[in-house]
Amino acid sequence: MNVVAGRSMTDRMIGAAKLDIDVYEEVEADTTATSQAAGVVAIVALCSAIGGIGGGAQGVFGGLIAAFVGWLLWAGITYLIGDKLLGGTATWGELLRTLGFAQAPGVLFLLGIVPLLGWLISLVVGLWILVTGVVAIRQALDFGTGRAILTALLGFVPYAILGALLRM
């Protein structure tokens, strides 16, 4: 595992899930962490695919595609809204890295396979990712929490819709 600035990818994932601001600042500044962020998205995609097995092959395939396309979409929309419209200061790469790590709680999508509770677990994990996304956006765009929430919600809606459509 690649270790940059003293933290492994796993340590960064745990820190991101715990809303550790220092982790978000670290991955924002570390241009080599984009591959780690993609790795987080890949791990989450696999966990989502396994958790979606109950939905059949389409649920598995949809989960894999939704993770990557959603990551790119959320970062792109967030960049346009936060940087271009709301006056934040970030690059698309910084948002890719921070939002990639913000998906770390998504490893718990694996528990979506649990009968009767899978949907609830997935809902809670989705909300957790929205919260980590707000922190990631706030740190990357260098603005307040209110603007970060607005940016996250406006960017998350298309992300969530895409995920739902691909899992149908």
Stockholm file with secondary structure:
# STOCKHOLM 1.0

chainA/1-168         MNVVAGRSMTDRMIGAAKLDIDVYEEVEADTTATSQAAGVVAIVALCSAIGGIGGGAQGVFGGLIAAFVGWLLWAGITYLIGDKLLGGTATWGELLRTLGFAQAPGVLFLLGIVPLLGWLISLVVGLWILVTGVVAIRQALDFGTGRAILTALLGFVPYAILGALLRM
#=GR chainA/1-168 SS CCEETTEEHHHHHHHHHTTCHHHHHHHHHCGGGHHHHHHHHHHHHHHHHHHTGGGHHHHHHHHHHHHHHHHHHHHHHHIIIIIIISCCCCCHHHHHHHHHHHTGGGGGGGGGGSTTTHHHHHHHHHHHHHHHHHHHHHHHHTCCHHHHHHHHHHHHHHHHHHHHHHHC
#=GC SS_cons         CCEETTEEHHHHHHHHHTTCHHHHHHHHHCGGGHHHHHHHHHHHHHHHHHHTGGGHHHHHHHHHHHHHHHHHHHHHHHIIIIIIISCCCCCHHHHHHHHHHHTGGGGGGGGGGSTTTHHHHHHHHHHHHHHHHHHHHHHHHTCCHHHHHHHHHHHHHHHHHHHHHHHC
//
